[in-house]
C-alpha cells in the first residue's frame, strides 16, 4: 500500500523556510579557521548545543556533524549508523529494530552504496564496512554505541586526509568519547521486545598522574523478531589519554564477539504467497531434511524452485580485536602533527546450511561457510602548518593487510550449534591468501584571501596493490592487480555573505580501489577466464563531484541547503549467477557511468529552551548512463534509476529535554526503491515513526544521576521492506521471484535504566 507523505512533514518543510527570516542573528566566527563541528559564535553555540545537527560552518564542502548528546540520547544498543541516518542524503536500512544485524545493514549516501563510502574511527580505517569485510569491520563491532563521542559526515567530497580507499561518495568519521575528568561509574540495563537484554558498564578513572582512562563492558542478547535464534554480542572497550603540555597521547583497545542467526532472504513472490514472517526452518531439523529430499533434487527427487523458499539456518560469527595508539603533538605554536598506528585482527565465518551439497554420511544438507581472517596494520600521519592566511595540511597513510578467505563445507547434524565455529571440514572448495598494500599521500592549502573569502586546493595520490594467490581450488584466478591514481584533486571556496550566512562550493575527484577478496565486486570473484579477460582493461571506479550550498545560523536555528552533481565513471557491475547459497562465480565488468543530481536541506531549531526540532529533506535523481553489453546480449538500463537510490527522503525529529524530562518523536519517509537494473522490480515507499521518553533524577543517594527511558520503534507497526539487495541486485525480476529482500522489524518496545555514580 502506498503511504501518503505526512502532513506534518510538509508543514515542517514550510516552516524551515519561514523561521530563519524571522529569527534573530548573531555574529559568526572566522570561516577560514572553522572546525568541522563549529558553527557560529559562542553565544549561538550555547543556544544550539542540543540542536541536532552542526552544518559545518566555515567548511569548503558539505559537512554535517552530530555531537555526543545525540548518541547519548539514542536508543541503548542501537547502531551509531541509525543515529547518523537522520542526516540529509543518508539511507540506512536494517532488518532488526536496533540496526545491528550486519547481513541486513545498508548505508548509502547520495546513491553511493556502502562499499563506495569511507569509514573511520579515531582516524583508524574501518574499510567499507560490508558484511564480508576484507579490510575492516563494522562500526557496531568497532566500539560500543555508548562510547561514541561524535560523528562527522561529508556527503560528497570527503576529507583528503581520511584513510579510505573506497570513498567515492563521501566519508563518515566516528570519534570515541574521552575519559571523564573525575572518577565515575555508569551502569545501564535495557530490556525489550523479543527477550532483548543489554548490559553496559563503564568505569572512568578520573584524572591521574599516569593519565585518564575508562574501561567498559557490553553484553547484548535478543531473540529474532520472527523465526527462531538469537543475536548476541559481547564487547570490551578501553581508552587512555595523557595530556603533556599542549600535546596529547592516547590509546585504545576494543574487542568484540558477535554471533547472529540470520533471517531468511525473501522475494516479493514469497511474501505474497507465505507472508513477511516466513523464516528459516531452524530449529526444525526434520522439516529442513524433508524439503531437501523432496524439493532440491536429493535422493532421486526433482529440483523445483520452492527448494530456495526456506533453508535450515544461516549465521554470522565475528571475533575482532582493534588496537590504536596516537600522538597528537604541538611541535610549535603554528605546527601540529598527529600520528596514529593501528592493528586489527579478525576471525569470521558466514554459515549457510545448504541443500546443494550433501554431508559425507548421506545427510542431504551440509554447512557451507565463507571464512575470513584479517591481520592488518597501518599508520595514519597528518601535519598542519598555520601560516597566517594559509593553513597547509600534509598527510600519509600506509596499510599492509593480509586477508585469508576460504569456502568450506562441514557435515551437518540436528544437534549442530549455529553459535560456534565448526571444525573438520570435509571439503574446501577454494582457499585464498590476499595481501593488499595501500599507500596514500595528501596535500592541501586553505587560503583566507580576505576576511570573507576563503579558497582551498589540494590533492591526494592513492595506490592499492592486491596480490591474490589461490591455495586450493580450480578455475579461479591468481595474480596481482593495481588501482592507482597519482592526482585526485579537490578545490573549494567559501564566501561569507554576512555574520550568519555563507556560500560554499567544491570540486573533487575520488577513486575506489578494487576489493582484495574472492567474493563481492572483486576481480577475483570471477573465473580464471573471466579474470584474464578483464585484468588488462579493467579500470577502478572514479567519481567527479560538484556541489554548492548555502549555510545560515542565528540565535536558535542552524540550517543548510546544498545542490550536487556527481558523475560516476567505470562502474563495476557484478551479477550473481543463480541463488546466493550456490556461491557461483559472478560476472564482473566495467559497465559505464552513473549520474546523480540532487538537492538537500537541513534545519535545526531551538523552539524554546527545552524544545528542539530537526528537519531534513533529500531530493535526488541517480540514473545509469550506459546500457550493459554482455556477449551478444544488451541490457537496456540507460536512463534507468540506480538500484537502492530513493528519489525522496524526508526526516523530522522533535526533541524535548528540560534536564529532567526528555524525549523525542521522529518521522522518516522514503520513496520507492528499485532492486533490478531494468527498474521492473521495486519496493514501495514507507513512513516510519519512532518515539522515546524518559526522566532523569539528579543526586539520588549515592548516585549522581538516575534515568529511566522508554522507546518504541515502528510505532504504527508498519509492514515494509527494509533491506534490498541482501543477495545483490538482478537485471530483471518482473515476477518478483528473486530472493534479495528483508522485511523490517515490527513495533518493538525497549526500556533502559541507567545509574551514574
C-alpha positions as CSV (number, residue, x, y, z in Angstrom):
1,X,0.0,0.0,0.0
2,X,1.3,3.4,-0.9
3,X,1.8,5.6,2.2
4,X,1.0,9.3,1.7
5,X,3.6,11.9,2.7
6,X,2.6,13.0,6.2
7,X,1.1,16.5,6.6
8,X,3.4,17.2,9.5
9,X,6.4,16.8,7.2
10,X,5.0,19.2,4.6
11,X,4.4,21.7,7.4
12,X,8.0,21.1,8.7
13,X,9.5,21.9,5.3
14,X,7.3,25.1,5.0
15,X,8.4,26.3,8.4
16,X,12.0,25.5,7.5
17,X,12.0,28.4,5.1
18,X,9.9,30.8,7.3
19,X,11.7,30.7,10.6
20,X,15.2,31.8,9.6
21,X,13.8,35.1,8.2
22,X,12.1,35.9,11.5
23,X,14.9,34.7,13.8
24,X,17.4,37.0,15.4
25,X,21.0,36.6,14.2
26,X,24.4,37.0,15.9
27,X,28.0,37.2,14.5
28,X,29.8,34.1,13.2
29,X,33.4,33.0,13.7
30,X,36.0,33.4,11.0
31,X,35.2,30.9,8.3
32,X,38.8,30.3,7.4
33,X,39.7,28.7,10.8
34,X,36.3,27.0,11.4
35,X,36.4,23.4,12.7
36,X,34.2,20.7,11.3
37,X,31.9,21.0,14.2
38,X,32.0,24.7,14.5
39,X,29.0,26.8,13.6
40,X,28.6,30.4,14.8
41,X,29.6,32.4,17.8
42,X,29.9,31.0,21.3
43,X,26.6,32.6,22.4
44,X,24.9,30.9,19.4
45,X,26.6,27.6,20.3
46,X,25.3,27.7,23.8
47,X,21.8,28.2,22.3
48,X,22.3,25.4,19.8
49,X,24.3,22.9,21.9
50,X,21.5,20.4,21.8
51,X,20.3,21.2,18.3
52,X,20.8,18.0,16.4
53,X,23.0,18.9,13.5
54,X,26.0,21.1,13.0
55,X,26.2,22.1,9.3
56,X,29.9,22.6,9.0
57,X,30.1,26.4,9.4
58,X,33.2,27.7,7.5
59,X,33.9,24.5,5.6
60,X,34.6,24.4,1.9
61,X,32.5,21.3,1.4
62,X,29.3,19.7,2.6
63,X,29.8,18.5,6.2
64,X,27.1,17.5,8.8
65,X,28.0,16.6,12.3
66,X,26.4,15.0,15.4
67,X,27.5,15.7,18.9
68,X,27.8,13.3,21.8
69,X,24.4,14.4,23.1
70,X,22.7,12.8,20.1
71,X,24.4,9.4,20.7
72,X,23.7,9.6,24.5
73,X,20.0,10.1,23.9
74,X,19.7,7.4,21.2
75,X,18.1,4.1,22.0
76,X,20.6,2.0,24.0
77,X,22.3,-0.5,21.9
78,X,21.2,0.9,18.6
79,X,23.8,1.2,15.8
80,X,25.6,4.5,15.5
81,X,24.5,4.4,11.9
82,X,20.9,4.6,13.0
83,X,21.7,7.9,14.7
84,X,23.5,9.3,11.7
85,X,20.6,8.2,9.4
86,X,18.7,11.5,10.1
87,X,21.2,13.5,8.1
88,X,20.3,14.6,4.6
89,X,21.3,12.2,1.8
90,X,21.6,9.2,4.1
91,X,19.6,6.0,3.5
92,X,20.1,3.5,6.3
93,X,18.3,0.2,6.5
94,X,18.4,-2.9,8.7
95,X,16.0,-5.8,9.3
96,X,16.2,-5.5,13.1
97,X,14.9,-2.8,15.3
98,X,18.3,-1.7,16.6
99,X,20.1,-1.7,13.2
100,X,22.9,-4.1,14.2
101,X,22.1,-7.2,12.1
102,X,25.1,-6.9,9.7
103,X,23.8,-9.1,6.9
104,X,21.0,-6.7,6.5
105,X,22.5,-3.3,7.2
106,X,22.8,-1.0,4.3
107,X,24.1,2.6,4.4
108,X,24.0,4.7,1.3
109,X,24.7,8.4,0.6
110,X,23.6,10.2,-2.5
111,X,23.0,6.9,-4.3
112,X,26.5,5.6,-3.5
113,X,26.4,2.2,-1.8
114,X,28.1,1.3,1.5
115,X,31.2,-0.2,-0.2
116,X,31.7,3.0,-2.1
117,X,32.0,5.1,1.0
118,X,34.8,5.6,3.6
119,X,34.5,5.0,7.3
120,X,36.9,5.7,10.2
121,X,37.0,5.5,14.0
122,X,39.5,7.8,15.7
123,X,41.3,8.1,12.3
124,X,41.6,4.3,12.0
125,X,40.1,3.0,8.7
126,X,37.2,0.6,9.1
127,X,37.2,-0.4,5.4
128,X,33.9,-0.3,3.6
129,X,32.1,-2.0,6.4
130,X,30.5,-4.6,4.0
131,X,29.3,-7.9,5.5
132,X,32.2,-9.9,4.2
133,X,34.7,-7.2,5.0
134,X,38.2,-7.9,3.8
135,X,39.9,-4.7,5.1
136,X,38.0,-3.6,8.2
137,X,35.0,-4.1,10.5
138,X,31.5,-2.7,11.1
139,X,31.2,0.3,13.5
140,X,28.9,-1.8,15.7
141,X,31.8,-4.1,16.4
142,X,34.5,-1.5,16.5
143,X,33.1,0.3,19.5
144,X,30.1,0.2,21.9
145,X,27.5,2.7,20.9
146,X,27.5,4.3,24.4
147,X,31.2,5.2,23.8
148,X,30.7,7.1,20.6
149,X,31.5,10.8,21.2
150,X,30.7,12.4,17.9
151,X,30.4,11.8,14.1
152,X,31.0,13.9,11.0
153,X,29.6,13.0,7.6
154,X,31.0,14.5,4.3
155,X,28.3,13.6,1.9
156,X,30.2,14.5,-1.3
157,X,33.9,15.3,-1.1
158,X,35.4,13.6,1.9
159,X,38.4,15.0,3.8
160,X,41.6,14.5,1.7
161,X,43.5,13.0,4.6
162,X,40.8,10.4,5.5
163,X,42.2,6.9,5.5
164,X,40.0,5.3,2.9
165,X,40.4,3.6,-0.5
166,X,36.7,3.3,-1.2
167,X,35.3,6.8,-0.6
168,X,33.8,7.6,-4.0
169,X,30.7,9.1,-2.4
170,X,31.9,10.7,0.9
171,X,33.3,9.8,4.3
172,X,31.8,9.1,7.7
173,X,34.2,9.7,10.6
174,X,33.4,8.5,14.1
175,X,35.2,9.6,17.2
176,X,35.2,7.9,20.6
177,X,34.3,9.8,23.8
178,X,37.2,10.8,26.1
179,X,37.6,9.6,29.7
180,X,35.8,11.7,32.3
181,X,37.9,14.2,34.3
182,X,36.6,12.7,37.6
183,X,36.1,9.2,38.8
184,X,32.8,7.8,37.6
185,X,30.9,4.5,37.3
186,X,28.0,4.0,34.9
187,X,25.7,1.0,34.6
188,X,22.8,0.6,32.2
189,X,20.3,-2.2,31.8
190,X,18.0,-2.4,28.8
191,X,15.1,-4.9,28.3
192,X,12.7,-5.1,25.5
193,X,10.7,-6.9,22.9
194,X,11.7,-10.4,21.8
195,X,13.6,-11.0,25.1
196,X,16.1,-8.2,24.3
197,X,18.6,-7.6,27.1
198,X,21.6,-5.3,27.1
199,X,24.0,-4.6,29.9
200,X,26.5,-1.8,29.7
201,X,29.0,-1.0,32.5
202,X,31.8,1.7,32.3
203,X,34.3,2.8,34.9
204,X,36.2,6.1,34.4
205,X,39.5,6.6,36.4
206,X,39.3,10.4,36.5
207,X,42.5,12.4,36.3
208,X,45.6,10.5,37.5
209,X,49.4,11.1,37.2
210,X,49.6,8.4,34.5
211,X,46.7,9.8,32.5
212,X,43.0,9.2,32.3
213,X,41.3,6.0,31.2
214,X,38.0,4.2,31.0
215,X,37.1,0.6,30.6
216,X,33.6,-0.6,29.6
217,X,31.9,-4.0,29.1
218,X,28.8,-4.6,27.0
219,X,26.7,-7.8,26.7
220,X,23.7,-7.8,24.4
221,X,21.3,-10.7,23.6
222,X,18.0,-10.7,21.7
223,X,15.8,-13.2,20.0
224,X,15.0,-12.7,16.4
225,X,11.6,-10.9,15.9
226,X,10.5,-13.8,13.7
227,X,11.6,-17.4,13.4
228,X,14.0,-18.8,16.0
229,X,17.5,-17.9,17.0
230,X,19.4,-15.2,18.8
231,X,21.7,-12.3,18.0
232,X,24.4,-11.9,20.6
233,X,27.3,-9.6,21.1
234,X,30.0,-9.1,23.8
235,X,32.4,-6.1,23.8
236,X,35.2,-4.6,25.8
237,X,36.4,-1.1,25.2
238,X,39.4,0.6,26.9
239,X,40.7,4.1,26.2
240,X,43.6,6.0,27.7
241,X,44.6,9.6,27.3
242,X,47.5,11.7,28.7
243,X,48.0,15.4,28.2
244,X,51.6,16.7,28.1
245,X,51.5,20.4,27.8
246,X,49.7,21.2,24.6
247,X,50.3,17.7,23.2
248,X,48.3,14.5,23.9
249,X,48.9,10.8,23.8
250,X,46.1,8.3,23.6
251,X,45.5,4.6,23.0
252,X,42.5,2.2,22.8
253,X,41.8,-1.5,22.8
254,X,38.4,-2.6,21.5
255,X,37.3,-6.2,21.3
256,X,34.1,-7.8,20.0
257,X,32.5,-11.2,19.9
258,X,29.4,-11.3,17.7
259,X,27.1,-14.2,16.9
260,X,23.9,-13.6,14.8
261,X,21.4,-16.1,13.4
262,X,20.2,-15.0,10.0
263,X,16.8,-14.2,8.8
264,X,15.7,-15.9,5.5
265,X,16.1,-13.7,2.4
266,X,12.7,-13.3,0.8
267,X,11.2,-12.3,-2.6
268,X,8.1,-10.3,-3.4
269,X,6.5,-13.6,-4.6
270,X,7.4,-15.4,-1.4
271,X,5.9,-12.6,0.7
272,X,2.7,-12.7,-1.3
273,X,2.4,-16.4,-1.0
274,X,3.6,-17.0,2.6
275,X,3.7,-13.6,4.3
276,X,6.6,-11.5,5.5
277,X,7.0,-13.5,8.7
278,X,8.3,-16.5,6.8
279,X,11.8,-17.5,8.1
280,X,14.3,-20.4,8.1
281,X,13.3,-23.8,9.3
282,X,15.6,-23.6,12.4
283,X,15.4,-25.4,14.8
284,X,13.0,-27.8,12.9
285,X,15.7,-30.1,11.5
286,X,13.2,-32.7,10.2
287,X,11.4,-30.0,8.1
288,X,14.7,-29.0,6.5
289,X,15.6,-32.6,5.8
290,X,12.2,-33.2,4.2
291,X,12.5,-30.1,2.0
292,X,16.0,-31.1,0.9
293,X,14.8,-34.6,0.0
294,X,11.6,-33.6,-1.9
295,X,12.3,-30.2,-3.4
296,X,16.1,-29.9,-4.0
297,X,16.9,-32.8,-6.3
298,X,18.3,-35.1,-3.5
299,X,17.6,-38.8,-3.1
300,X,16.0,-39.0,-6.6
301,X,13.7,-36.0,-6.2
302,X,13.3,-33.3,-8.9
303,X,14.6,-29.9,-8.2
304,X,11.9,-27.2,-8.0
305,X,12.2,-23.5,-7.3
306,X,10.5,-24.0,-3.9
307,X,13.8,-25.5,-2.7
308,X,15.0,-22.0,-2.1
309,X,12.0,-20.7,-0.2
310,X,13.5,-21.8,3.1
311,X,16.8,-23.2,4.3
312,X,17.5,-24.7,7.7
313,X,19.6,-21.8,9.1
314,X,22.3,-19.2,8.4
315,X,24.6,-17.4,10.9
316,X,27.4,-14.9,11.1
317,X,30.2,-15.2,13.6
318,X,32.8,-12.5,14.1
319,X,35.7,-12.1,16.6
320,X,37.6,-8.8,16.4
321,X,40.4,-7.1,18.2
322,X,41.2,-3.5,17.3
323,X,44.2,-1.6,18.7
324,X,45.2,2.0,18.2
325,X,47.8,4.4,19.7
326,X,48.1,8.1,18.8
327,X,50.5,11.0,19.4
328,X,48.9,14.4,18.8
329,X,51.8,16.8,19.1
330,X,52.2,20.6,19.0
331,X,55.7,21.0,17.7
332,X,55.4,24.8,17.6
333,X,52.8,27.4,18.1
334,X,51.7,27.1,14.5
335,X,52.6,23.4,13.8
336,X,50.7,20.3,14.9
337,X,51.4,16.7,14.0
338,X,49.2,13.7,14.7
339,X,50.2,10.1,14.1
340,X,48.0,7.0,14.7
341,X,49.3,3.5,14.5
342,X,46.8,0.6,14.5
343,X,46.3,-3.1,14.2
344,X,43.2,-5.2,13.6
345,X,42.7,-8.9,13.8
346,X,39.5,-10.6,12.7
347,X,38.3,-14.2,12.6
348,X,34.9,-14.6,11.0
349,X,32.6,-17.1,9.3
350,X,29.3,-16.8,7.4
351,X,27.4,-20.1,7.8
352,X,24.7,-21.4,5.5
353,X,23.0,-24.8,5.8
354,X,22.8,-25.7,2.1
355,X,20.8,-28.5,0.4
356,X,23.0,-28.2,-2.7
357,X,25.8,-30.3,-1.0
358,X,25.2,-33.4,1.0
359,X,27.2,-34.4,4.1
360,X,29.6,-37.4,3.9
361,X,27.1,-39.6,5.9
362,X,24.4,-39.0,3.3
363,X,22.5,-36.3,5.1
364,X,21.1,-34.1,2.2
365,X,22.3,-30.9,4.0
366,X,25.8,-29.6,4.8
367,X,27.1,-26.4,6.3
368,X,28.7,-24.1,3.7
369,X,31.0,-21.4,5.1
370,X,32.8,-18.4,3.9
371,X,35.7,-17.9,6.3
372,X,37.6,-14.8,6.9
373,X,40.9,-14.0,8.7
374,X,42.2,-10.4,8.7
375,X,45.6,-9.3,10.0
376,X,46.2,-5.6,9.1
377,X,48.3,-2.9,10.4
378,X,48.9,0.7,9.4
379,X,49.9,4.2,10.2
380,X,48.0,7.5,9.6
381,X,50.0,10.7,10.0
382,X,48.9,14.2,9.3
383,X,50.6,17.6,9.9
384,X,49.1,21.1,9.9
385,X,51.0,24.3,9.4
386,X,49.2,27.6,10.3
387,X,51.0,30.2,8.2
388,X,48.6,33.1,8.9
389,X,46.5,33.4,5.8
390,X,47.4,29.9,4.8
391,X,46.6,26.6,6.5
392,X,48.7,23.9,4.9
393,X,48.0,20.2,5.6
394,X,50.0,17.2,4.6
395,X,49.2,13.6,5.3
396,X,50.2,10.0,4.6
397,X,48.6,6.6,5.2
398,X,50.2,3.2,4.9
399,X,48.5,-0.2,5.4
400,X,49.6,-3.7,5.0
401,X,46.7,-6.2,5.0
402,X,46.9,-10.0,5.0
403,X,43.4,-11.5,4.3
404,X,42.8,-15.2,4.1
405,X,39.4,-16.4,2.8
406,X,38.0,-19.8,2.1
407,X,34.8,-21.6,1.1
408,X,34.4,-24.8,3.1
409,X,31.8,-27.5,3.8
410,X,31.2,-29.2,7.1
411,X,29.0,-32.2,8.0
412,X,25.6,-31.1,9.3
413,X,23.5,-32.7,12.0
414,X,20.5,-32.0,14.1
415,X,22.4,-31.0,17.2
416,X,24.9,-28.7,15.5
417,X,25.3,-25.3,17.1
418,X,24.9,-22.2,14.9
419,X,26.7,-20.1,17.5
420,X,30.1,-21.8,17.3
421,X,32.8,-22.1,14.6
422,X,32.6,-25.5,13.1
423,X,35.7,-27.7,12.7
424,X,36.9,-30.6,10.5
425,X,35.7,-29.6,7.0
426,X,35.1,-32.4,4.6
427,X,35.6,-30.2,1.5
428,X,37.4,-27.0,0.8
429,X,36.0,-25.6,-2.5
430,X,38.6,-22.8,-2.6
431,X,41.1,-21.1,-0.4
432,X,42.8,-17.7,-1.0
433,X,45.6,-15.7,0.5
434,X,45.4,-12.0,-0.3
435,X,47.9,-9.3,0.5
436,X,46.8,-5.7,0.0
437,X,49.3,-2.8,0.3
438,X,47.8,0.7,0.4
439,X,49.7,4.0,0.3
440,X,48.2,7.5,0.3
441,X,49.6,11.0,0.3
442,X,47.6,14.2,0.6
443,X,48.5,17.9,0.5
444,X,46.2,20.9,0.7
445,X,46.3,24.6,1.3
446,X,43.4,26.7,2.7
447,X,43.9,30.4,1.9
448,X,42.0,33.2,3.7
449,X,42.0,35.6,0.8
450,X,40.0,38.2,2.7
451,X,38.1,38.1,6.0
452,X,35.0,36.9,4.0
453,X,36.6,34.8,1.2
454,X,38.4,31.5,1.7
455,X,39.6,29.2,-1.1
456,X,41.2,25.8,-0.9
457,X,43.1,23.5,-3.2
458,X,44.6,20.1,-2.6
459,X,45.0,16.6,-3.9
460,X,45.7,13.1,-2.8
461,X,47.6,10.3,-4.5
462,X,46.4,6.7,-3.8
463,X,47.9,3.4,-4.8
464,X,46.5,0.0,-3.8
465,X,48.3,-3.2,-4.9
466,X,46.5,-6.5,-4.5
467,X,48.2,-9.9,-4.7
468,X,45.8,-12.9,-4.6
469,X,47.1,-16.4,-4.5
470,X,44.7,-19.4,-4.9
471,X,45.9,-22.0,-2.5
472,X,43.2,-24.6,-3.1
473,X,40.5,-24.8,-5.8
474,X,40.2,-24.8,-9.6
475,X,39.1,-22.4,-12.3
476,X,39.7,-19.4,-10.1
477,X,42.3,-16.7,-10.7
478,X,45.6,-16.0,-9.1
479,X,47.7,-12.9,-9.8
480,X,48.1,-9.2,-9.0
481,X,46.1,-6.1,-9.9
482,X,46.7,-2.4,-9.1
483,X,44.4,0.6,-8.7
484,X,46.4,3.8,-8.8
485,X,45.7,7.5,-9.3
486,X,48.6,9.9,-8.7
487,X,46.4,13.1,-8.8
488,X,42.9,13.2,-7.2
489,X,42.3,16.9,-6.9
490,X,39.9,18.8,-4.6
491,X,39.0,22.5,-4.9
492,X,36.8,24.6,-2.6
493,X,35.6,28.0,-1.9
494,X,33.7,29.7,1.0
495,X,32.3,33.2,0.9
496,X,30.8,34.8,3.9
497,X,27.8,36.9,2.9
498,X,27.2,38.2,6.4
499,X,27.8,37.3,10.0
500,X,25.4,34.4,9.8
501,X,25.2,33.5,6.1
502,X,27.7,31.9,3.8
503,X,28.1,30.2,0.4
504,X,30.4,27.4,-0.5
505,X,31.4,25.2,-3.4
506,X,33.5,22.2,-4.1
507,X,35.0,20.2,-7.0
508,X,36.5,16.8,-6.2
509,X,37.6,13.6,-7.8
510,X,37.9,10.3,-6.0
511,X,38.8,6.7,-6.7
512,X,37.6,3.4,-5.3
513,X,40.2,0.6,-5.3
514,X,39.4,-3.0,-6.2
515,X,38.4,-5.4,-3.4
516,X,41.1,-7.9,-2.4
517,X,38.7,-10.8,-1.9
518,X,37.2,-13.8,-3.6
519,X,33.6,-12.6,-3.1
520,X,31.7,-9.4,-3.8
521,X,32.5,-6.9,-6.6
522,X,36.1,-8.1,-6.9
523,X,38.2,-9.2,-9.9
524,X,39.0,-12.4,-8.0
525,X,35.3,-13.3,-7.6
526,X,35.0,-14.4,-11.2
527,X,36.5,-17.4,-13.1
528,X,40.1,-17.7,-14.3
529,X,39.0,-16.9,-17.9
530,X,37.0,-14.0,-16.6
531,X,39.9,-12.6,-14.7
532,X,42.3,-13.0,-17.6
533,X,39.8,-11.3,-19.9
534,X,39.4,-8.2,-17.7
535,X,42.6,-7.7,-15.8
536,X,44.2,-5.7,-18.7
537,X,41.3,-3.5,-19.4
538,X,39.5,-3.2,-16.0
539,X,39.5,0.3,-14.6
540,X,38.9,1.4,-11.0
541,X,35.7,3.3,-10.3
542,X,36.1,7.1,-10.1
543,X,33.7,9.9,-9.3
544,X,33.7,13.7,-10.1
545,X,31.7,15.7,-7.6
546,X,30.4,19.2,-7.9
547,X,28.5,20.7,-5.0
548,X,27.5,24.2,-3.9
549,X,25.4,25.4,-1.0
550,X,24.3,28.0,1.5
551,X,24.6,27.9,5.3
552,X,22.8,30.0,7.7
553,X,22.7,30.2,11.5
554,X,21.5,32.5,14.2
555,X,20.1,32.6,17.7
556,X,18.0,29.4,17.8
557,X,18.5,27.9,14.4
558,X,21.1,26.5,12.1
559,X,20.5,25.3,8.5
560,X,21.9,24.5,5.1
561,X,20.9,23.9,1.6
562,X,23.1,22.2,-1.0
563,X,22.9,21.0,-4.6
564,X,25.2,18.5,-6.2
565,X,26.1,16.8,-9.5
566,X,28.1,13.6,-9.4
567,X,29.5,11.8,-12.5
568,X,30.4,8.2,-11.5
569,X,32.7,6.6,-14.1
570,X,33.7,3.0,-14.9
571,X,31.1,1.5,-12.7
572,X,31.9,-2.1,-11.7
573,X,28.9,-4.5,-12.0
574,X,28.9,-8.0,-10.6
575,X,25.8,-10.1,-11.5
576,X,25.1,-13.1,-9.3
577,X,24.6,-16.3,-11.2
578,X,21.9,-18.5,-9.6
579,X,20.8,-18.2,-6.0
580,X,23.2,-16.8,-3.4
581,X,23.6,-20.0,-1.5
582,X,25.1,-21.7,-4.5
583,X,28.1,-19.4,-4.5
584,X,28.7,-19.4,-8.2
585,X,31.3,-17.0,-9.7
586,X,29.9,-13.6,-10.6
587,X,30.1,-11.9,-13.9
588,X,32.2,-8.7,-13.5
589,X,32.8,-5.8,-15.9
590,X,33.1,-2.1,-16.3
591,X,29.6,-1.1,-17.5
592,X,29.8,2.7,-18.0
593,X,28.7,5.7,-16.0
594,X,26.2,6.9,-13.5
595,X,25.0,10.5,-13.0
596,X,23.5,11.7,-9.7
597,X,21.9,15.1,-9.2
598,X,20.1,16.4,-6.1
599,X,19.2,19.0,-3.6
600,X,19.5,18.5,0.2
601,X,18.4,20.7,3.1
602,X,18.7,20.5,6.8
603,X,17.4,22.8,9.5
604,X,17.7,22.7,13.3
605,X,15.6,24.9,15.6
606,X,15.6,25.6,19.3
607,X,11.9,26.5,19.6
608,X,12.2,27.0,23.3
609,X,14.8,26.4,26.0
610,X,13.9,22.8,26.2
611,X,12.4,22.1,22.8
612,X,14.3,21.4,19.6
613,X,13.2,20.5,16.1
614,X,15.3,19.0,13.3
615,X,14.2,18.6,9.7
616,X,16.0,17.3,6.6
617,X,14.9,16.7,3.0
618,X,16.8,14.9,0.2
619,X,15.6,15.1,-3.4
620,X,17.8,13.2,-5.9
621,X,17.9,11.5,-9.3
622,X,20.5,8.8,-9.9
623,X,20.5,7.2,-13.4
624,X,22.6,4.8,-15.4
625,X,24.2,6.5,-18.4
626,X,25.0,3.4,-20.5
627,X,23.5,0.1,-21.5
628,X,25.2,-3.1,-20.4
629,X,26.5,-5.3,-23.1
630,X,27.2,-8.9,-22.1
631,X,28.3,-11.1,-25.0
632,X,25.6,-10.8,-27.6
633,X,23.0,-9.5,-25.1
634,X,22.3,-5.9,-24.4
635,X,20.6,-4.9,-21.1
636,X,18.9,-1.6,-21.8
637,X,19.5,0.2,-18.5
638,X,20.5,3.6,-19.9
639,X,18.3,6.2,-18.2
640,X,17.0,3.7,-15.6
641,X,17.2,4.7,-11.9
642,X,20.1,3.3,-9.8
643,X,19.2,0.4,-7.6
644,X,18.5,1.3,-3.9
645,X,18.6,5.0,-4.5
646,X,15.3,6.6,-3.4
647,X,14.3,9.8,-5.1
648,X,12.9,11.4,-1.9
649,X,13.8,11.2,1.8
650,X,12.3,13.4,4.4
651,X,13.1,13.2,8.1
652,X,11.8,15.2,11.1
653,X,12.5,14.9,14.8
654,X,11.0,16.9,17.6
655,X,13.0,16.7,20.9
656,X,12.4,17.9,24.5
657,X,14.9,18.0,27.3
658,X,14.5,20.2,30.4
659,X,17.2,18.5,32.4
660,X,14.7,16.1,34.0
661,X,12.0,15.1,31.4
662,X,13.3,14.2,28.0
663,X,12.0,12.6,24.8
664,X,11.9,12.6,21.0
665,X,9.4,11.8,18.2
666,X,10.9,11.1,14.8
667,X,9.2,10.6,11.4
668,X,11.1,9.1,8.5
669,X,9.7,9.0,4.9
670,X,11.4,7.3,2.0
671,X,10.1,6.9,-1.6
672,X,10.1,3.6,-3.5
673,X,13.4,1.8,-4.3
674,X,14.3,-0.4,-7.3
675,X,16.2,-3.7,-6.9
676,X,16.5,-4.6,-10.5
677,X,18.7,-2.7,-13.0
678,X,15.8,-2.6,-15.5
679,X,13.6,-1.0,-12.9
680,X,10.9,-3.7,-13.3
681,X,11.1,-4.6,-9.6
682,X,10.8,-2.3,-6.7
683,X,9.6,-2.0,-3.1
684,X,7.1,0.7,-2.2
685,X,7.6,3.9,-0.2
686,X,7.2,3.9,3.5
687,X,6.8,6.2,6.5
688,X,8.1,5.1,10.0
689,X,7.6,6.8,13.3
690,X,9.8,6.2,16.4
691,X,9.2,7.7,19.9
692,X,11.1,7.8,23.2
693,X,10.6,9.4,26.6
694,X,12.4,9.4,29.9
695,X,13.1,11.1,33.2
696,X,16.3,11.9,34.9
697,X,16.8,12.4,38.7
698,X,19.9,14.1,40.0
699,X,21.9,13.4,43.2
700,X,19.8,10.5,44.4
701,X,21.6,8.9,47.4
702,X,25.0,7.8,46.1
703,X,24.0,8.4,42.5
704,X,24.9,11.5,40.5
705,X,22.1,10.6,38.1
706,X,19.4,8.0,37.7
707,X,17.4,7.9,34.5
708,X,14.6,5.7,33.0
709,X,14.0,5.8,29.3
710,X,11.3,4.0,27.2
711,X,11.3,3.7,23.4
712,X,9.1,2.4,20.7
713,X,10.4,1.7,17.2
714,X,8.0,1.5,14.3
715,X,5.2,3.0,16.4
716,X,2.4,2.2,14.0
717,X,3.6,-1.3,13.3
718,X,4.0,-0.9,9.6
719,X,4.8,-3.8,7.3
720,X,7.5,-2.8,5.0
721,X,10.6,-3.9,3.2
722,X,13.8,-2.7,4.9
723,X,16.8,-4.2,3.2
724,X,17.0,-4.7,-0.6
725,X,20.0,-6.3,-2.3
726,X,20.8,-8.8,0.5
727,X,21.8,-11.2,-2.3
728,X,22.8,-8.5,-4.7
729,X,20.7,-6.9,-7.4
730,X,19.4,-8.5,-10.6
731,X,19.0,-7.4,-14.1
732,X,15.2,-8.1,-14.2
733,X,12.6,-9.5,-11.9
734,X,9.2,-8.9,-13.3
735,X,7.6,-11.8,-11.4
736,X,9.2,-10.9,-8.1
737,X,10.9,-14.2,-7.6
738,X,14.4,-13.0,-6.8
739,X,15.1,-13.5,-3.0
740,X,17.1,-10.4,-2.0
741,X,14.7,-8.7,0.3
742,X,14.4,-8.5,4.1
743,X,11.3,-7.1,5.8
744,X,11.7,-4.5,8.6
745,X,11.1,-5.2,12.2
746,X,7.5,-4.7,13.6
747,X,6.7,-2.4,16.5
748,X,9.1,-3.1,19.4
749,X,9.4,-1.7,22.9
750,X,12.6,-1.0,24.9
751,X,13.2,0.3,28.5
752,X,16.6,1.4,29.8
753,X,17.5,2.1,33.4
754,X,20.8,4.0,33.9
755,X,22.7,4.9,37.0
756,X,25.8,7.2,37.2
757,X,27.9,7.2,40.3
